Amino acid sequence: MSKSKPKDPCKPAACKIQTCLREHNYDEVKCYDVIDDMRQCCLKWHKVSLCCSGIQLDRDYKAEKESILQEREATSKGNAP
């Protein structure tokens, strides 16, 4: 009998990121809420989760999202005829 590998506690959050990116044409900013959920998981489980290798634990994705979206909105209004 083989031993089963322990489940990665952050894998469901990583899968949600992939789904979100696909649904939003790989616009990372539109998935910052989901990425921040992953960051929260990684804050707790980064020592055992392989999925956490690319997540910046000290980054505030939700705050960045608001700032970037406001910037995009201002830019699009400035470029309108």
Secondary structure by P-SEA (a helix, b strand, c coil): cccccccccaaaaaaaaaaaaaaaccccccaaaaaaaaaaaaacccccccccccccccccaaaaaaaaaaaaaaaaaaacc
